[in-house]
Amino acid sequence: MKNIAIVGGGIVGLCSAYYLNKAGHHITIFDDGNLDDTCSIGNAGMVVPSHIIPLASPGMIAKGFRWMFNSKSPFYVKPRLNGDLIKWGMKFYTHANKQHVEKSIPVLKDISVLSKSLYQQLATENQFDFGYQERGLMMLYQNSETEKEEIEAAHLSNKHGVEAQILSLAEIQKLEPEVKVSAKGGVYFPGDAHLIPQLLVKNLIQYLRQQGVIIKSQSRVDDFVVNGNVVERVRVSNDLISFDEVVIATGAWSGVFCSKLGIDLPMQSGKGYSFTLNDMKKNIRVPSILIEGRVAVTPMGNSLRFGGTMEIIGTDRSISMNRVKGIVETIPAFYPEMKVEVPAPQHIWSGLRPCSPDGLPYIGRSTKFNNVIIATGHSMMGLSLGPATGKLVSEIINERPLSMKLDALNPERFN
Ligand SMILES: Cc1cc2nc3c(=O)[nH]c(=O)nc-3n(C[C@H](O)[C@H](O)[C@H](O)COP(=O)(O)OP(=O)(O)OC[C@H]3O[C@@H](n4cnc5c(N)ncnc54)[C@H](O)[C@@H]3O)c2cc1C
C-alpha cells in the first residue's frame, strides 16, 4: 500500500483517487478551491466515443482565423507576446494535419471506449447516482459546407468502427418528439452517452470520503522537496508532507505547475461558458452539437444546459457577454420554438479546459522523477475520459498491465 498525493480535485483527480483507493492505497487529494467550481462541474456532460478527431486537425487553422475577428464567434485566441503561447501555437500548427489525425484516431478511440465502459460499470454498480444516460449524440447542421464536412467525418468514423448515421430532418425529428428542430440534416452517433457532471462530482466526492480518501480543499500545493529523481515532499501552505507517489491532475494550470519541477508540459487553457435552463416543460432527448455555432446542448433531467466557446486567453475566468450572446443567438436557428434569453452574468458559468497542442491528453509517469505521474490535457474531453484516465493512473502506480498503450500520450512527448 502506498501513500499517494493527488494534486487537483477535478474529474481526473477524483477518478484517479477512485481507482487507487480501490487498489488499497492511502490517498490525499489537494485542491486549491472547494472542488465545487472546477472545469469538471459546469461542462456539457457528454461522454463522447464519437470524438475520435483531435482538435489539432486540418481546417482548424483556417476556421480559427475566420472566427478570430468576430466577437461572438465560438473560437478566439488573444494575440499576445507570450513565449508559452507562441510555442504552443507552433506545435498546434505542426500537428493540424491528416497524418496526425490518422495517428490519433485509434488512440482516442481506445481511451474513449475504455472510459465509456468504466462509466457503464460505475452506473450499474450503483454506488452513487450521476444521471448516466445512453441516448447518443446528434451533430446538427444548417449549411452545405458543414454538411459536407460532417458527412466526411461520419464516413471516417464508420471506417474506424465508430457507428455514425446520416439523418434527414424528418429522422432527427423522430428522435426529438417534444422539441421542434430545424436543420439541414445531422449525423447521429448512437454510441455516445451523457451525465450530470455536478451530480457526478458531488456524489463521487461523498463516496470517496466514505471510503477513507482524504480530500483537502483550499489547499494549494505550491512547491516540492526534491531529492535526485524523487519528489520527497509536497508543500501545502507551510506544511511539508511526504508521499510515495504524486499524481499531477491540475487541469489548465498543469503547465505552470509542472514547470516548478522543471518538466516542460505545453498547455493553454481554453475558456468556455455554459448556462442551464431549469424546469423545461418540453425538453430535448438527445444531446446535440449545433455545429455552425459550436454549441453543445445537453438535457440533464428536466434541465437543459447550453455550452460553448473556446477562448485561448490565459487563466482569466471572466465572462465575455458577447461570446455568450453568440451561443444564445445560435439556438433559434436549430430550435425555432425555444425562447432563450441571454442569461444574467451571475447565471453564467465559465471553465478552463486543459488543452495540449496536439489535442491528446498527457498520461504517464515522468522520466525525470520516479514517483510523479501526470494526468491532464484532455481539452474538450476531460469528463468523457476521466474514468479511463483514473484507471490508467492506477495501473501505472500498481505496475499492472495497462488497459491500452500510452506511447502517444507520453507527457514528455514534446521534450
Ligand atoms: C463549456 C465546456 C463544456 C465542456 N463539455 C464537456 C463535455 O461535454 N464532455 C467532456 O468530456 N468534457 C467537456 N469539457 C471539458 C472538461 O470539462 C475538462 O476537460 C475537464 O473538466 C478537465 O478536468 P481536470 O480534472 O483535468 O481539471 P479541472 O476540473 O480544472 O480540475 C483541476 C483542479 O486542480 C486545481 N489546481 C490547480 N493547481 C493546483 C495546485 N497548485 N494545488 C492544488 N490544486 C490545484 C484547480 O483549481 C482545479 O480545481 C467542457 C469544458 C467546458 C469549458
The ligand as an SDF file (V2000), in Angstrom:
LIG
                    3D

 53 58  0  0  0  0  0  0  0  0999 V2000
  -18.0850   24.8240  -21.6810 C   0  0  0  0  0  0  0  0  0  0  0  0
  -17.3890   23.4760  -21.5230 C   0  0  0  0  0  0  0  0  0  0  0  0
  -18.0550   22.3340  -21.9020 C   0  0  0  0  0  0  0  0  0  0  0  0
  -17.4070   21.1000  -21.7910 C   0  0  0  0  0  0  0  0  0  0  0  0
  -18.1040   19.9720  -22.1280 N   0  0  0  0  0  0  0  0  0  0  0  0
  -17.5070   18.7580  -21.9990 C   0  0  0  0  0  0  0  0  0  0  0  0
  -18.2250   17.5670  -22.3140 C   0  0  0  0  0  0  0  0  0  0  0  0
  -19.3970   17.6060  -22.6740 O   0  0  0  0  0  0  0  0  0  0  0  0
  -17.5750   16.3830  -22.2080 N   0  0  0  0  0  0  0  0  0  0  0  0
  -16.2670   16.3040  -21.8100 C   0  0  0  0  0  0  0  0  0  0  0  0
  -15.7090   15.2070  -21.7590 O   0  0  0  0  0  0  0  0  0  0  0  0
  -15.5830   17.4170  -21.4480 N   0  0  0  0  0  0  0  0  0  0  0  0
  -16.1640   18.6270  -21.5570 C   0  0  0  0  0  0  0  0  0  0  0  0
  -15.4660   19.7590  -21.2110 N   0  0  0  0  0  0  0  0  0  0  0  0
  -14.0650   19.6400  -20.7990 C   0  0  0  0  0  0  0  0  0  0  0  0
  -13.9320   19.1390  -19.3650 C   0  0  0  0  0  0  0  0  0  0  0  0
  -14.7930   19.8740  -18.5240 O   0  0  0  0  0  0  0  0  0  0  0  0
  -12.4780   19.2410  -18.9070 C   0  0  0  0  0  0  0  0  0  0  0  0
  -11.6370   18.5970  -19.8250 O   0  0  0  0  0  0  0  0  0  0  0  0
  -12.2960   18.5780  -17.5360 C   0  0  0  0  0  0  0  0  0  0  0  0
  -13.2020   19.0820  -16.6060 O   0  0  0  0  0  0  0  0  0  0  0  0
  -10.8620   18.7590  -17.0230 C   0  0  0  0  0  0  0  0  0  0  0  0
  -10.7820   18.0920  -15.7890 O   0  0  0  0  0  0  0  0  0  0  0  0
   -9.4830   18.1570  -14.9000 P   0  0  0  0  0  0  0  0  0  0  0  0
   -9.7180   17.3010  -13.7070 O   0  0  0  0  0  0  0  0  0  0  0  0
   -8.2980   17.8770  -15.7490 O   0  0  0  0  0  0  0  0  0  0  0  0
   -9.3360   19.6990  -14.4860 O   0  0  0  0  0  0  0  0  0  0  0  0
  -10.2190   20.6200  -13.5040 P   0  0  0  0  0  0  0  0  0  0  0  0
  -11.6140   20.1590  -13.4350 O   0  0  0  0  0  0  0  0  0  0  0  0
   -9.9700   22.0210  -13.9210 O   0  0  0  0  0  0  0  0  0  0  0  0
   -9.5500   20.3590  -12.0930 O   0  0  0  0  0  0  0  0  0  0  0  0
   -8.2290   20.7510  -11.8090 C   0  0  0  0  0  0  0  0  0  0  0  0
   -8.1950   21.2400  -10.3770 C   0  0  0  0  0  0  0  0  0  0  0  0
   -6.8260   21.4130   -9.9710 O   0  0  0  0  0  0  0  0  0  0  0  0
   -6.7760   22.5450   -9.1280 C   0  0  0  0  0  0  0  0  0  0  0  0
   -5.3890   23.0220   -9.0220 N   0  0  0  0  0  0  0  0  0  0  0  0
   -4.6340   23.6270   -9.9670 C   0  0  0  0  0  0  0  0  0  0  0  0
   -3.4180   23.9230   -9.4790 N   0  0  0  0  0  0  0  0  0  0  0  0
   -3.3920   23.4840   -8.1890 C   0  0  0  0  0  0  0  0  0  0  0  0
   -2.4170   23.5000   -7.1560 C   0  0  0  0  0  0  0  0  0  0  0  0
   -1.2020   24.0390   -7.3430 N   0  0  0  0  0  0  0  0  0  0  0  0
   -2.7290   22.9660   -5.9460 N   0  0  0  0  0  0  0  0  0  0  0  0
   -3.9550   22.4220   -5.7240 C   0  0  0  0  0  0  0  0  0  0  0  0
   -4.9260   22.3910   -6.6740 N   0  0  0  0  0  0  0  0  0  0  0  0
   -4.6530   22.9080   -7.8910 C   0  0  0  0  0  0  0  0  0  0  0  0
   -7.7000   23.5230   -9.8360 C   0  0  0  0  0  0  0  0  0  0  0  0
   -8.0870   24.5960   -9.0290 O   0  0  0  0  0  0  0  0  0  0  0  0
   -8.8620   22.6040  -10.1840 C   0  0  0  0  0  0  0  0  0  0  0  0
   -9.7650   22.5450   -9.1040 O   0  0  0  0  0  0  0  0  0  0  0  0
  -16.0790   21.0150  -21.2880 C   0  0  0  0  0  0  0  0  0  0  0  0
  -15.4360   22.1750  -20.8610 C   0  0  0  0  0  0  0  0  0  0  0  0
  -16.0740   23.4130  -20.9620 C   0  0  0  0  0  0  0  0  0  0  0  0
  -15.3730   24.6490  -20.5010 C   0  0  0  0  0  0  0  0  0  0  0  0
  1  2  1  0
  2  3  1  0
  2 52  2  0
  3  4  2  0
  4  5  1  0
  4 50  1  0
  5  6  2  0
  6  7  1  0
  6 13  1  0
  7  8  2  0
  7  9  1  0
  9 10  1  0
 10 11  2  0
 10 12  1  0
 12 13  2  0
 13 14  1  0
 14 15  1  0
 14 50  1  0
 15 16  1  0
 16 17  1  0
 16 18  1  0
 18 19  1  0
 18 20  1  0
 20 21  1  0
 20 22  1  0
 22 23  1  0
 23 24  1  0
 24 25  2  0
 24 26  1  0
 24 27  1  0
 27 28  1  0
 28 29  2  0
 28 30  1  0
 28 31  1  0
 31 32  1  0
 32 33  1  0
 33 34  1  0
 33 48  1  0
 34 35  1  0
 35 36  1  0
 35 46  1  0
 36 37  1  0
 36 45  1  0
 37 38  2  0
 38 39  1  0
 39 40  1  0
 39 45  2  0
 40 41  1  0
 40 42  2  0
 42 43  1  0
 43 44  2  0
 44 45  1  0
 46 47  1  0
 46 48  1  0
 48 49  1  0
 50 51  2  0
 51 52  1  0
 52 53  1  0
M  END
$$$$
